[in-house]
Amino acid sequence: MGREARTDCIALVTEVLRACQLDSGGWAYRGDAQESIEATCLAALAFASDTDIHSAAIAFLLRSQLGNGSWPVFLGDPEASWTTALAACTLNVAGDFAAQRDKAVRWLVADRGREGHWLWRWKFKTLDRAVRFDPDKYGWPWSPDTASWVIPTAFSLIALKQFTACNRSEGSEKRIALGVEMLLDRECLEGGWNAGNSVVYGSPLRPHVEATAIALLALQDEPHSAAIRRALEWLKTRSATIRSADSLAWCILSLFLYQVPVGMLKDALAIRLLESIDNENTATLATALLALKCGEMIHPFEVLR
């Protein structure tokens, strides 16, 4: 039943996503006409082997890039956002468009959470005792002029590592190292990662599946320190009880790169999606399709050592 459900689910999700592609080449987050950069990137990755669908999606992403090299959250927004990293990953997999990727990478190297400004570092060190982290170790925010968060930091690290794998500059190397330090500094006490901080007002926060899985994707090529091993063990243990299709999909994508068997998790994801597909957003469906096809196609978030 498991493998049969997986095959049926892949066919169904593929059909649904194909029908949802807009005339612009992009995808909306749900059933409206406003293109979402996140949903479009994930769907483009899922359809990497379908030339017509993929080409239209890439053309949409290229038209959506802002003048400074970044991408907004939705088409038409004037403000840069975390989706720049996801768009850069998508173009990295496409393996072309060097000029556009270079602009995106230069924006990512310059972007930073507000802890990157000396005044905010001073504030966190001397005045703000509500959270526990080292403000000298900062990553990337969801949107400009806000604090660093785990998921945008992880995607930014993946994008930079992929693009500069064969030609890392001093600037990109320093930025990558700082982002890695930030993730390791924000580890939860029981292992894994929360959305941002590990302790608030003296209370330890519990790790989240999605944040932990995506952070592990970003750290896949780093030495497997105690923090990474703790996170991996926590995610493996937690994987058996995950109910969210989105979280389970990211768990599969992450564990696969750590050579953890994911066949049973794929079967569980397929069964869950067949029951709930009408309630899932486009980004979740695209991530799930990537997870279900994991091992049968190029892993879009793999970092070559």
C-alpha positions in Angstrom: 0.0 0.0 0.0 2.8 2.4 0.8 4.6 2.4 -2.5 1.3 2.3 -4.4 0.1 5.4 -2.5 3.4 7.1 -3.2 3.0 6.6 -7.0 -0.6 7.8 -6.9 0.4 10.8 -4.8 3.2 11.9 -7.1 0.8 11.7 -10.1 -1.9 13.6 -8.3 0.4 16.4 -6.9 2.0 16.8 -10.3 -1.4 17.2 -11.9 -2.5 19.7 -9.3 0.7 21.8 -9.5 0.7 21.8 -13.3 -2.9 23.1 -13.3 -2.0 25.8 -10.8 0.8 27.4 -12.9 -0.3 30.9 -13.9 0.0 32.4 -17.4 3.0 34.4 -16.1 4.9 31.2 -15.4 4.7 31.7 -11.7 2.5 30.1 -9.0 0.3 31.8 -6.4 0.6 30.6 -2.8 -3.1 29.6 -2.8 -5.9 30.0 -5.4 -5.4 33.6 -6.3 -3.6 35.6 -9.0 -0.7 37.0 -7.0 2.5 35.2 -7.8 4.5 34.0 -4.8 8.2 33.8 -5.2 8.5 31.1 -2.6 5.8 28.9 -4.3 7.3 29.6 -7.7 10.8 28.6 -6.7 9.7 25.4 -5.1 7.5 24.4 -8.0 10.2 25.3 -10.5 12.5 22.9 -8.6 9.9 20.2 -8.6 9.4 20.5 -12.3 13.1 20.7 -13.2 12.8 17.9 -15.7 9.7 19.3 -17.4 11.2 21.7 -19.9 8.1 23.8 -20.8 6.9 24.3 -17.2 10.4 24.8 -15.8 11.4 27.3 -18.5 8.3 29.4 -18.0 8.9 29.5 -14.2 12.6 30.5 -14.7 11.6 33.2 -17.1 9.1 34.5 -14.5 11.8 34.5 -11.8 14.2 36.4 -14.0 11.5 39.1 -14.7 10.8 39.3 -11.0 14.3 40.1 -9.8 14.7 43.6 -8.4 17.4 46.0 -9.6 19.6 45.4 -6.6 19.7 41.6 -7.3 17.1 40.6 -4.7 13.6 39.2 -4.9 10.4 40.3 -3.1 8.0 38.0 -1.3 5.3 38.5 -4.0 5.5 39.9 -7.5 5.0 43.6 -7.4 6.4 44.2 -3.9 9.2 46.8 -4.0 11.0 45.4 -0.9 13.8 42.7 -0.9 13.2 39.6 1.1 14.5 36.2 2.2 13.2 34.7 -1.0 16.3 36.0 -2.7 18.1 32.9 -1.3 15.5 30.5 -2.5 15.5 32.1 -6.0 19.3 31.9 -6.1 19.1 28.2 -5.2 16.5 27.7 -8.0 18.8 29.4 -10.6 21.8 27.4 -9.2 20.0 24.2 -10.1 19.2 25.5 -13.5 22.9 26.0 -13.9 22.8 29.1 -16.1 22.0 32.8 -15.7 25.4 33.6 -14.2 24.8 37.4 -14.3 21.5 37.2 -12.4 22.9 34.8 -9.9 26.0 36.9 -9.3 23.8 39.9 -8.5 21.8 37.8 -6.1 24.9 36.5 -4.4 26.4 40.0 -4.0 23.1 41.1 -2.4 23.2 38.1 0.0 26.8 38.7 1.0 25.9 42.3 1.9 22.6 41.5 3.6 22.6 40.8 7.4 20.3 40.7 10.4 20.2 43.9 12.4 22.6 42.4 14.9 25.2 43.1 12.1 25.0 46.8 13.0 27.2 47.9 15.9 24.4 49.8 17.6 22.2 46.7 17.7 25.1 44.5 18.9 25.7 47.0 21.7 22.0 46.9 22.6 21.8 43.1 22.7 25.0 42.9 24.8 24.2 45.6 27.4 20.4 46.3 27.5 18.4 43.4 26.1 18.6 40.4 28.4 15.4 38.7 27.2 17.2 36.4 24.8 20.4 34.4 24.9 22.6 34.5 21.9 25.9 36.1 20.7 25.0 39.2 18.7 28.5 39.1 17.1 27.2 36.0 15.2 24.5 37.1 12.8 22.8 35.6 9.9 20.0 36.8 7.6 16.5 38.2 8.3 13.2 37.6 6.7 13.1 41.2 5.5 15.7 44.0 5.6 16.4 45.8 8.9 15.1 43.0 11.1 16.8 40.4 13.3 18.4 37.2 12.0 16.3 34.0 11.8 17.2 30.4 11.3 15.3 29.6 8.1 16.4 32.6 6.0 19.9 32.1 7.3 19.9 28.5 6.3 18.6 29.1 2.8 21.1 32.0 2.3 24.0 29.7 3.3 22.9 27.0 0.9 22.6 29.6 -2.0 26.1 31.0 -1.3 27.7 27.6 -0.8 26.2 26.3 -4.1 27.1 29.4 -6.1 30.7 29.7 -4.8 31.5 26.0 -4.5 34.3 26.3 -7.0 35.3 29.9 -6.6 34.7 31.2 -3.1 35.9 34.8 -2.5 37.2 36.1 0.8 34.0 38.0 1.3 31.7 35.0 0.7 33.9 32.8 2.8 33.6 35.2 5.8 29.9 35.6 5.3 29.4 31.8 5.1 31.5 31.3 8.2 29.6 33.9 10.2 26.2 32.4 9.2 27.3 29.0 10.2 28.5 30.3 13.6 25.1 32.0 14.0 23.2 28.7 13.5 25.4 26.8 15.9 25.0 29.6 18.5 21.2 29.4 18.3 21.0 25.6 18.9 18.2 24.7 21.3 19.2 23.1 24.6 17.8 19.7 23.6 19.2 19.9 20.1 17.8 21.3 16.9 16.6 24.8 16.2 13.6 27.0 17.0 12.6 29.8 14.6 15.1 32.2 16.0 16.4 32.1 19.6 17.0 29.1 21.9 16.2 30.8 25.2 13.8 33.7 25.9 13.4 35.3 29.4 15.3 32.4 30.8 13.0 29.8 29.4 14.5 27.3 26.8 12.5 27.1 23.6 11.7 23.8 22.0 13.1 23.0 18.5 10.8 23.0 15.4 10.9 20.4 12.7 11.1 22.7 9.7 13.7 25.0 11.2 15.9 22.0 12.3 15.6 20.2 8.9 16.5 23.3 6.9 19.3 24.3 9.2 20.7 20.8 8.8 20.5 21.2 5.0 22.7 24.3 5.4 25.2 22.5 7.6 25.5 19.3 5.5 29.0 20.0 4.4 30.3 21.2 7.8 32.2 19.0 10.2 29.6 16.9 12.1 30.0 18.6 15.4 28.1 17.7 18.6 25.4 20.3 17.8 24.8 18.8 14.3 24.7 15.3 15.7 22.2 16.3 18.4 20.0 18.0 15.8 20.1 15.0 13.5 19.2 12.6 16.3 16.4 14.8 17.4 15.0 15.0 13.9 15.3 11.3 13.3 13.4 10.6 16.5 10.8 13.3 15.8 10.2 12.2 12.2 7.9 9.3 13.2 5.3 11.6 14.8 5.2 14.5 12.3 1.7 15.3 11.2 2.3 18.4 9.0 2.9 17.5 5.4 5.2 20.5 5.0 7.4 19.6 8.0 7.5 16.0 7.0 8.6 16.9 3.5 11.5 19.1 4.8 12.4 16.3 7.2 12.7 13.9 4.3 14.8 16.3 2.2 17.2 16.8 5.1 17.6 13.3 6.4 18.2 12.0 2.9 21.3 14.1 2.6 22.6 12.6 5.9 22.1 9.2 4.4 19.2 8.3 6.7 16.7 5.9 5.1 13.5 7.8 4.2 11.3 5.3 2.4 8.8 4.8 5.2 8.6 8.6 5.7 7.9 9.0 2.0 5.1 6.5 2.3 3.7 8.3 5.3 3.8 11.7 3.4 2.0 10.2 0.4 -0.8 8.8 2.6 -1.1 12.1 4.4 -1.3 14.1 1.2 -3.9 11.9 -0.4 -6.1 12.7 2.6 -5.4 16.4 2.8 -4.3 17.7 -0.7 -7.3 20.1 -1.0 -6.1 21.9 2.2 -2.5 22.3 1.3 -0.9 25.4 -0.2 1.1 25.4 -3.4 4.5 25.8 -1.6 3.7 22.7 0.5 2.6 20.7 -2.5 5.8 21.5 -4.3 8.0 20.7 -1.3 6.2 17.4 -0.9 6.7 16.6 -4.5 10.4 17.2 -4.1 10.5 15.0 -1.0 8.5 12.2 -2.7 11.0 12.2 -5.7 14.0 12.6 -3.5 16.7 10.2 -4.7 15.2 10.1 -8.2 16.3 13.6 -9.2 19.0 16.1 -8.4 18.6 17.2 -4.8 18.0 21.0 -5.1 19.6 21.8 -1.8 22.6 19.6 -1.9 26.0 21.4 -1.4 28.9 19.8 -3.1 31.9 19.4 -0.8 
